[in-house]
Amino acid sequence: MRHRKAGRKLGRTSSHLKATLRNLVTSLLEHEKIETTDAKAKELRKIADKMITLGKRGDLHARRQALSVIMSKKVVKKLFEEIAPRFQNRHGGYTRIMKVGRRLGDNAPVSIIELVGEGEAKKEKKKKAAGKKEKPGRKKGPKPQPGLKEKKAAEKAAAPEEAKAEETND
């Protein structure tokens, strides 16, 4: 029985598990989006949220606590100067996990874990760049593909032209 045993083991010793999660959180904060297994993503979310909370505090002690987990000083600097200010008005829930499917080699369930504010910041930049509202009406997008009837009609129209071209070559 695993009473009062929190967290997932992920098939590793405690030192290996700690090193794996430290590497994952460093990669997540560096790239802001990574792909990993579902179980690792769920464990990673806990640590990543704690690191962002430390970044929001912003004092020297918080920076040293973050350095004890994150493997790169460059990533800690990015956390405190770029990532944490984006989440200043948010109380938790800094990451999003989206299930992708299954990995080819071992059929393990795979997810993408990303920081929440990444897509929202891009949307705001696009709105500011546009500077005006879209007009109501048909939304612009890819043109609809021709249906089966149109394809057959185009093939029939092309067939006599090809036959005439073959007759002139003979």
C-alpha positions in Angstrom: 0.0 0.0 0.0 1.2 3.5 -0.9 -0.5 5.5 1.8 0.9 9.0 2.1 3.4 8.5 -0.7 2.9 11.5 -3.0 4.3 11.8 -6.5 5.2 9.4 -9.3 8.3 7.3 -9.3 8.6 7.2 -13.1 10.7 4.0 -12.8 13.7 5.7 -11.5 15.7 6.0 -8.3 15.2 9.2 -6.3 18.4 10.8 -7.5 17.7 9.9 -11.1 14.1 11.2 -10.8 15.3 14.5 -9.3 17.9 15.0 -12.1 15.3 14.2 -14.8 12.8 16.7 -13.4 15.5 19.4 -13.0 16.5 18.9 -16.6 12.9 19.1 -17.8 12.1 22.3 -15.9 15.3 23.9 -17.2 14.3 23.0 -20.8 10.7 24.1 -20.3 11.7 27.5 -19.0 14.4 27.9 -21.8 12.2 26.9 -24.7 8.7 27.7 -23.1 7.3 24.6 -24.8 8.5 20.9 -24.7 7.1 17.5 -25.6 7.3 14.7 -23.1 5.3 11.8 -21.7 2.1 12.5 -19.8 3.4 11.3 -16.4 6.6 13.4 -16.7 4.5 16.5 -17.8 2.2 16.2 -14.7 5.2 16.0 -12.4 7.0 18.8 -14.2 4.0 21.1 -13.9 4.3 21.2 -10.1 8.0 22.2 -10.2 7.6 24.7 -13.0 4.8 26.5 -11.2 6.9 26.7 -8.1 9.8 28.2 -10.1 7.6 30.8 -11.7 6.3 31.7 -8.2 9.9 32.2 -7.0 10.5 34.4 -10.1 7.5 36.5 -9.2 8.9 37.1 -5.7 12.1 38.4 -7.3 14.4 38.7 -4.3 17.9 37.3 -3.8 16.8 34.4 -1.7 14.2 33.4 -4.3 16.9 33.6 -7.0 19.2 31.3 -5.0 16.3 28.8 -4.4 15.6 28.8 -8.2 19.3 28.2 -8.9 19.3 25.1 -6.7 16.7 23.5 -9.0 17.4 25.1 -12.5 20.5 23.9 -14.2 21.5 27.1 -16.0 22.2 30.6 -14.8 21.0 31.9 -18.2 17.6 30.3 -17.7 17.3 31.7 -14.2 18.0 35.1 -15.6 15.3 34.6 -18.2 12.9 33.4 -15.6 13.3 36.4 -13.3 13.5 39.1 -16.1 11.1 37.8 -18.8 8.9 35.0 -17.7 7.9 36.0 -14.2 6.7 39.6 -15.1 4.3 38.1 -17.7 2.5 36.2 -14.9 2.5 39.1 -12.3 -1.3 39.3 -12.3 -1.9 35.5 -12.4 -2.3 33.4 -9.3 -1.0 29.9 -10.3 -1.8 27.8 -13.3 1.2 29.0 -15.4 1.5 25.8 -17.5 -0.8 24.0 -20.0 -0.6 20.3 -20.8 -2.1 19.2 -24.2 -2.2 15.5 -25.0 -0.7 14.8 -28.4 -1.0 11.1 -28.9 1.2 8.1 -28.6 4.9 7.7 -29.3 5.9 5.3 -32.1 8.6 3.3 -30.4 6.9 2.3 -27.1 3.3 3.6 -27.5 3.8 5.8 -24.5 1.2 8.6 -24.2 2.9 11.9 -25.2 1.9 15.5 -24.2 3.1 19.0 -25.0 3.6 21.2 -21.9 3.9 24.9 -22.4 3.7 28.2 -20.6 0.2 29.7 -20.7 1.1 33.3 -21.5 3.1 32.4 -24.7 0.1 32.3 -27.1 -1.8 35.1 -25.4 1.1 37.6 -25.7 1.4 36.9 -29.5 -2.3 37.5 -29.9 -2.1 40.9 -28.2 0.8 41.9 -30.4 -1.2 41.0 -33.5 -4.2 43.0 -32.3 -2.0 46.1 -31.6 -0.3 45.8 -35.0 -3.6 45.5 -36.8 -4.9 48.6 -35.1 -8.5 48.2 -36.3 -11.4 45.8 -36.0 -12.2 43.3 -38.6 -15.3 44.0 -40.7 -18.2 41.6 -40.2 -18.8 39.2 -43.0 -17.0 36.3 -44.6 -13.8 35.5 -42.8 -10.8 35.2 -45.0 -9.1 31.8 -45.0 -8.2 29.0 -47.4 -10.4 28.6 -50.4 -12.6 25.6 -50.4 -11.3 22.6 -52.3 -13.3 21.5 -55.4 -15.7 18.7 -54.8 -15.6 15.3 -56.5 -18.0 16.5 -59.3 -15.7 19.4 -60.2 -12.6 17.1 -60.3 -14.3 14.7 -62.6 -15.5 17.5 -64.9 -11.9 18.9 -65.0 -10.5 15.4 -65.9 -13.1 14.9 -68.7 -12.2 18.4 -70.1 -8.5 17.6 -70.0 -8.9 14.1 -71.5 -9.9 15.2 -75.1 -7.0 17.7 -75.2 -4.5 15.0 -74.2 -5.9 12.6 -76.9 -5.5 15.3 -79.6 -1.9 16.0 -78.5 -1.1 12.3 -78.8 -2.6 12.1 -82.3 -0.5 15.0 -83.5 2.7 13.4 -82.1 2.1 10.1 -83.9 
